Amino acid sequence: MACQHVSACPTLRSSWRVALDAACRVSQPWKGSRLSYSGFAPMEPGHQDRLKDDSILAEQTLHTPVMLKEVLRCLDIQPGQVVLDMTFGGGGHTKAILRASPEVTVVALDRDPTAFSLAQQLAKEYSGRVHPLLGRFSELGALLSRLRLQSCSVDAVLLDAGCSSMQMDCPKRGFSLSKDGPLDMRMDADRYPDMPCAADVVNALDQQALASILTAYGEERHARKIASAMVEARSIYPITRTQQLASVVAGSFAASALYARKDRLQRPSHVATKTFQALRMFVNDELNELHAGLCTAQTVLKPGGRLCVLTFHSLEDRLVKRFLHGEDVGAPPRRSVRQRVQRWEEEEEEEEKGGEKDSGHWVDLQRGVLMPQAEDVLENPRGRSAKLRAAFKQ
Ligand SMILES: C[S@@+](CC[C@H](N)C(=O)[O-])C[C@H]1O[C@@H](n2cnc3c(N)ncnc32)[C@H](O)[C@@H]1O
């Protein structure tokens, strides 16, 4: 696995190190040229990964689907329709879709081999109604053509971005700041042995590149201080564990600042939370992937077909909003970071005041974003920062 490169060879393979360094210098996170791992991660045709460790499945607490009522309402599934769930995860949304209407067929994609195994199990329960696919959004076009699913043939698409609880809760996957495990964070697990994991990134990139990642993907105000702490720590010993990284980040703050930040529920959040988010997004190329997923949804949906997108932080939501409103998400920034943040805030205010937008490709199904209700957040606090956007294709 890629993580092992770090302890075996602290300098890492130069090919992707150069690519990662170059990636950090570009300023548009979702621009195709910025973060493409296609060079390191060729897709193997017909690749059918089996779970190497079936015990992972047994120990899963499955994911509680976020904003389920709202998602079902927006998708408005009718009998006999074809639905594409681009983020199967634990299958919570897919199961509800299957139950919502008889004869509905679900094409269930996930890049995570564990989720794919769960989808295969569900396919046995719902014979002929679930078609599991293993791969990334950026590979979906090719996977769908193997299923002989043509453009404009899908009735509804769901994209529930980010990580599942199964990924977060399994220490071996290395996503969690509170559970010690190898600093991995690859949603694809071991499918692409050359794909860098979080430990590779933390131990190989220079300080400036690390700070750029923390700023771009974590919107971390203390990026330079944290990057400097990482570089200092790894000069003594490589950073290979999640809790080791959490301690390194914590060590760059005063003790009183450790839990001074608050989440959206006003609960104290650890100072390393944004660092973990940034690394995860970088390792999995999440914004480019999200953009690729939205483009594929636009291609496969029928006119009148519905798209529902759940996102969990502002970078993702802004990308979805701009896409649905027909803005060029790859255009180079014309303003400073401060001006862009100010403009985003103004746009959010305008949106809250109302007004559906028509981009030429999409029509919003509701005014602005939907957020989870207070009682749903109490039941499922992980969904607290969810934002749901829904639109139909013109
Ligand atoms: C929030 S979970 C989905 C949970 C699911 N809706 C449920 O109810 O169980 C997100 C899932 O999307 C998958 N995922 C994230 N990015 C992806 C990508 N680019 N391509 C394919 N799957 C992706 C993750 O592996 C994860 O399993």
The ligand as a Gaussian input file, in Angstrom:
#p B3LYP/6-31G(d) Opt

LIG

0 1
 C      -21.835000      10.193000       2.265000
 S      -21.444000       8.622000       1.645000
 C      -22.945000       8.085000       0.883000
 C      -23.903000       7.467000       1.829000
 C      -25.126000       6.876000       1.174000
 N      -25.926000       7.869000       0.526000
 C      -25.952000       6.108000       2.190000
 O      -27.109000       6.472000       2.422000
 O      -25.452000       5.144000       2.750000
 C      -20.474000       9.021000       0.255000
 C      -19.977000       7.820000      -0.530000
 O      -19.562000       8.315000      -1.798000
 C      -18.401000       7.659000      -2.186000
 N      -17.688000       8.571000      -3.074000
 C      -17.146000       9.763000      -2.755000
 N      -16.553000      10.306000      -3.818000
 C      -16.744000       9.449000      -4.847000
 C      -16.342000       9.458000      -6.212000
 N      -15.626000      10.439000      -6.720000
 N      -16.710000       8.429000      -6.984000
 C      -17.455000       7.405000      -6.472000
 N      -17.833000       7.331000      -5.189000
 C      -17.488000       8.348000      -4.380000
 C      -17.651000       7.399000      -0.898000
 O      -16.782000       6.295000      -1.063000
 C      -18.785000       7.128000       0.077000
 O      -19.036000       5.751000       0.182000

